[in-house]
Amino acid sequence: MKSSRRYVLSMLFAAVAATGTAGAWAHATLQSSIPAKDAEVTAPKEVTLRFNEKLEAAFSSAKVINSNGKPVTAGKAALDATDPSVLKVPVQNLTPGKYTVQFGVVGHDGHRRKGEYSFTVK
């Protein structure tokens, strides 16, 4: 009886420990964006990137480039004043064509994540 109780308690402890630390291993992940990946849109004034956690402003950046690889960003990317999980990138007047958003962000865990996606201006 004692050994089965000990076994159950140790399994319960292991399960709690495994699920309790899962969030600590998570990295900042892009949840949504405006314009969205592969979207065909009218020219936006800014690109908005929403992540699953708060970002470190000093270590997070993004830029938008045109199909020739030229940056079309109209200023520095910045965290939203009311939501630090949102990174906003102002862009110049975009003409019709394909654009790529490139980002590198650091979340609360200190790990850098990079990514990119494209959208088209019609």
N, C-alpha and C positions, 0 to 999 in steps of 0.2 A: 504494500500500500504506500509506504513512504517513498519507494523508488519511482512508482508511477506518478505520484504527486510531484516529485522533484522533476521528472521528465516533462510533465505538462507545464510546470512553471518555467523550466528552461526554454521550452519551445515558445511559450508566450513571450518571454523576455526577448528571444531572438527575433520574433516577428515584429515586436514593437520597436526594437533597435533598428531593424532593417527599414521599416517604413518611416521612422522618425528622422533618419538622416538622408532620405531620398531627396528632399528639397534642397539640402545643403550642397548636393552634387550638381544641381541643375545650373545651366548656363543661360545667359540672356538669349532668347529665341524670338525672331520676328514673328509676331502674331497676325498682323495685318498691315496694310499700307494703302495710301491714297496718293496717286493712282495705284491700283492693284496690279499684281504680276500679270503680264500678258494682256492688260486692258488696252482698249483703243478709246482715247479720250480727247476732249478739247484741251487746249494748252492750259495746264495748271499754273498757279502763281507760286506754289510750294509743293514739296513732296513731304508726306507725313508717314513716319514709320512708328508703329506701336509694338513694343516688346512685352514679354511676359513678366518683366521685373524692372525695378528702378535701375537707371543707368548712371554710371560715373561720368559726369559732364567733362571732366578734364581729359578723359581717355576715350571718348566716344565721338565719332565723326561720320560724315557721309558726304557724298558728292554725286552729281548727276552728269553723265557725259553723253555726247551725241554719237551718231554712228561713225563719225570720223575720229572718235576718241578725245574730242575737245571738251573740256569742262564747260558746263552751262549754268553752274551754280552762281547765284547772284549775291552770295554772302556766306558766312560761316554757318554750318549746321548748329542748332542749339536745342537744348531740352525745353519742352513746354513748361512754362512757368507754374502751371497748376498740376502737371502730371509728369514726373521725371522718368516715366517709362516711355514717353513719346519724344521722338527726335524729329525736328522740323528742318527742312532744307529749302531755303528760298531759291527760286530759279529765274533765269532771264526769260524774256519773251521766247517761248519755244515755237519753232516752225514745224510743219508736218514732218514726221519721220520717227525713227526708233531711238529711244533713249534708254540708258542703263543706269540704274541706281547702284552705287557701291557703298557699302558701309562696313565699319569696324567699330564694335562697341564693347564696353566692359561693364558687366553687371556687378552686383554686390559681392559675388564670390571672387572677383578679381581676375577672372579668366576672359581673355579677349576672344571675341567671335567675329568672323568676317562673313560677308555674304554679298550677293548681288541678284538683281532681277531686272527685267526690261518691261517697258510699256511703249505704246505707240501714240503719237499725237496725230490726229486726223486733220 
